[in-house]
Amino acid sequence: MKKLRKSVGFPFGIPMSAFLLEIGSFFIRTETELVLKSRNVSPKRLLDNGFQFKFRDIDEAFKNLLNK
C-alpha cells in the first residue's frame, strides 16, 4: 500500500480496523486472513520454468497502470 500511495502521489494512509477489512473481504468473496496477513512469496518455480514477467517490480507495474 505504501508503494501504491507513493505511485499515485497520496501522502498518507488511513489505518483500517479488522472489522472494516472483514466487511471488505465479504464483498470480494475471500477469507479475511488473506487480507489481514502478509505473504512474502518468491516466483522461483515460474522463473525456473522460463516464465518472464512483463514488469521487473511493482513500481514499474504501477507506473504502467497509471499511464493508461
N, C-alpha and C positions, 0 to 999 in steps of 0.2 A: 504494500500500500504506500509505503514511503516513496518508492521509485515511481509509482503511478502519480502520486501527488506532485512530485518534482516534474514529471513529464508534462503535466497539464498546467503547471505553474500555480498550484494551490499551496499556500504556505504552511498549513497545519491540518491535522486530522482530529476528528472528534471520536473519543473512545466509545465503543458500543458495549452495552451491557449484554450479558449472556442471554437474558430474556429476549431482547430485540433480535439477536442473532438466531435464536430458536424460531422466532416468527418468520424471519427471512428464509431459514433453511426449510421450513414447512412449504413456503411458496415455490421454492426452486426444487422441491421434492428430493432433498438429500438429508443425510444424517447430520445432526448438529456437531458431532465430533469432527466431521470432515471440515467444517467451517472454523471451529474453535482451535484445533490443534494444527501445528505446523508440521510439514513433512519436508525433509531435506532429501531429495532424490537425485540420482545420477542416471544419465541416459546411456550407461556403459553398454548394455546389451544392444541397443539401437546402433550406437556408434561402431561396435564390434562387427555388426552385420552390414555396415556400409551406408547407413542412413545419414543423410546430410540435412541439417536444419537450414531453413531459409535465413534465419537471423542468428547471429552469434550469441546474443544475450537479450535479456528482457528490455534493456534500454533501447536497443535497435528495433525491437518489435513494437514498443510503444511509439517510437518516432514514426515508424511506418503507418501505424494505425491512425495517428493524429494528423498525418499529412494527407489522408484521404477524406 
